[in-house]
Structures are given as structure tokens and as C-alpha cells.
Amino acid sequence: MKQDINMDLGLEAFLEPDSDFIEDLCQHLEEEGIHLTNELLVQILSVYEERKYGFFKEKTISITLKGIEGLAKIKDIISYFRENEVSSMGDFKVIDMKDYSKGVDGLPKADVLKFFLEDGSWVAIRPSGTEPKLKFYIAVKGIDENEATNKLNNINKYIDATVNSLVIENKEAASKLYC
């Protein structure tokens, strides 16, 4: 007897990305006497695409530092990342860094650094051109949303700790710098 299934079907073996996925899945479900509803098919295809292409997540961290002291700190932070060999960001090894102040890939010169991590994630750093802000752009890829979120949080914690160590010389000075 055929039935509608709206729960986990234990179809892990069918979720490996390949061109025969739909055909194999339909054959398996038919053999089990399971009717494939539109809702279930959408759920399965969503998981399939996530596994095939991965799950991408991005975040922008914007740090505002006030006054002349804040602008000096922004320059110090950029200089730190530019002049020191950053070997990892969080748990991820840095495999390359591009300094766009020298002009890279045919692009005009800009005060931007981009770090490429071993897992395919990247982090770009740049000061705002109009405000006393420093921006970090993080992009990660995970096999699913949970992994991507964990990677993003890991890199975010590294950035927070690094920036705090560079900016906060004492709590009184920090309260005057941050908005």
C-alpha cells in the first residue's frame, strides 16, 4: 500500500550529488511503496542541493572608532594585518593574502586586504572612505547551514579578539573610542 511520508526517510545514500539522483531516489521510493509528495520532493531537493553546492554564509563586521584617536587605531589595525604574517584566522589556515594597496588583478589601488583560507572561506578588511569605521567582510562555505554558521562564528571570534587586543589598551580608553 502506498503512503505519504513527511519524515526522515533515511535516504543518506541518495543524497550524494550525482546526475542519477532523482532517478535512483524515485526507484528506491517506489520499491518501498512510498508516494513522493511535492512537499517531500522539495525538502529532499533542498538537502541535495545543499550537499552538492554547500551552504554559503556571509557577515559584515563594522567597527566605529571615534575621533582622531579612533582614526589612528583604524590605521594601526590595518597596518597590523598588512605587516604581520597572519598564519590563521580562528581554526583556519591562511593560504594567501592580497594587498590591494599595490593594485591587484587589474583593479585600482585600494586600502583593502583579502585573506584566503584553506577551506575556501575568505576575509576582507577595509576602512570606510567616509566614516571612522573599519569593516571586515567574512564569507564561508560549509556542507550545511550548521557548519557554515560554526565557521562564521569561529572567524568572528578571532577578529573580535584580535581587534580588541589592538584597540583596548585600557577600559577607560576603550569607552572613549567605541560608539
C-alpha positions in Angstrom: 0.0 0.0 0.0 1.4 3.4 -1.0 1.7 6.1 1.6 2.7 9.8 2.0 5.8 10.2 4.1 6.6 13.5 5.7 9.5 12.4 7.9 13.2 11.5 7.7 13.3 8.6 5.2 16.9 7.6 5.9 17.9 8.4 2.4 21.5 9.5 3.1 22.9 7.2 0.4 20.8 9.0 -2.2 22.0 12.5 -1.2 25.4 12.3 -2.7 25.4 14.7 -5.6 25.3 12.9 -8.9 23.3 13.1 -12.1 21.3 9.9 -11.3 20.0 11.2 -8.0 16.3 11.7 -8.9 16.0 8.5 -10.9 17.6 6.5 -8.2 15.6 8.1 -5.5 12.3 7.6 -7.3 13.1 3.9 -7.9 14.0 3.4 -4.2 10.8 5.0 -3.0 8.7 3.1 -5.5 10.3 -0.2 -4.3 9.4 0.8 -0.7 5.8 1.7 -1.7 6.3 5.3 -0.8 4.4 8.1 -2.7 6.7 11.0 -3.3 4.7 14.2 -2.5 5.6 17.6 -3.8 6.4 18.8 -0.3 8.7 15.9 0.4 10.4 16.3 -3.0 11.1 20.0 -2.3 12.6 19.0 1.1 14.8 16.3 -0.4 16.0 18.5 -3.3 16.8 21.3 -0.8 19.1 18.9 1.1 20.5 17.5 -2.1 21.4 21.0 -3.4 22.9 22.0 -0.1 25.1 18.9 -0.1 26.0 19.3 -3.8 26.9 23.1 -3.7 27.4 23.6 0.0 25.8 26.3 2.2 27.3 29.8 2.0 27.1 32.4 4.7 28.4 36.0 4.9 28.8 38.6 7.6 30.0 42.2 7.7 31.5 43.4 11.0 31.6 47.2 11.2 33.7 48.8 13.9 33.2 52.5 14.6 36.1 54.3 16.3 35.6 57.9 17.3 37.8 60.9 16.8 41.4 61.3 15.8 42.4 58.6 18.2 39.9 56.2 16.5 41.2 57.0 13.0 44.8 56.3 14.2 43.6 53.0 15.7 41.9 52.0 12.4 45.3 52.7 10.6 47.0 50.6 13.3 44.7 47.7 12.8 45.0 47.7 9.0 48.8 48.0 9.4 48.9 45.1 11.8 47.1 42.8 9.3 49.2 44.2 6.4 52.6 43.9 8.1 52.3 40.8 10.2 52.1 37.4 8.7 48.7 36.1 9.7 49.0 32.4 9.5 45.5 31.6 10.6 42.1 33.1 11.4 40.4 31.1 14.1 40.8 27.5 13.2 41.5 28.1 9.6 44.9 28.4 8.0 45.5 31.5 5.8 46.8 30.2 2.4 47.1 33.6 0.6 46.7 37.3 1.2 46.2 40.0 -1.4 47.0 43.6 -0.6 45.0 45.8 -3.0 47.0 48.9 -2.0 49.5 47.7 -4.6 46.9 47.2 -7.3 45.9 43.5 -7.8 44.2 41.6 -10.6 43.9 44.8 -12.8 41.9 46.6 -10.1 42.8 50.1 -9.0 44.8 50.6 -5.8 42.6 50.5 -2.6 43.2 50.2 1.1 41.9 46.6 1.2 43.3 43.3 2.3 41.8 40.0 1.5 42.8 36.8 3.2 42.0 33.4 1.6 41.6 30.5 4.0 42.4 26.8 3.3 38.7 25.7 3.4 37.7 28.2 0.7 36.5 30.9 3.1 37.8 34.5 2.9 38.0 37.7 5.0 38.4 41.2 3.5 39.3 44.2 5.6 39.0 47.8 4.6 38.5 51.2 6.3 35.4 53.2 5.3 36.1 56.1 3.0 33.6 58.4 4.5 33.2 57.4 8.2 35.5 56.4 11.1 34.8 52.8 10.5 36.7 49.6 9.9 34.9 46.8 8.0 35.5 43.1 8.0 33.7 41.0 5.4 33.6 37.3 6.1 32.4 34.7 3.6 32.3 31.0 4.5 31.1 27.7 2.9 30.0 24.7 4.9 28.5 21.4 3.9 25.3 22.6 5.6 24.0 25.7 7.5 25.2 24.5 10.8 28.8 24.0 9.6 28.8 27.4 7.8 27.4 29.1 11.0 30.1 27.5 13.1 32.9 28.6 10.7 31.5 32.1 10.6 31.4 32.3 14.4 34.9 30.9 14.7 36.3 33.5 12.4 34.2 36.3 14.0 35.7 35.4 17.4 39.2 35.6 16.0 38.5 39.0 14.6 36.9 40.3 17.8 39.8 39.0 19.9 42.5 40.4 17.6 40.8 43.8 17.2 40.2 44.1 20.9 43.8 43.3 21.7 44.9 46.0 19.3 42.4 48.7 20.3 41.8 48.2 24.0 44.9 49.3 25.9 42.7 50.0 29.0 39.0 50.1 29.6 38.8 53.9 30.0 40.4 54.4 26.6 38.1 51.9 25.0 35.0 53.6 26.3 36.1 56.8 24.7 36.8 55.1 21.3 33.8 52.9 20.6 30.4 54.3 19.6 
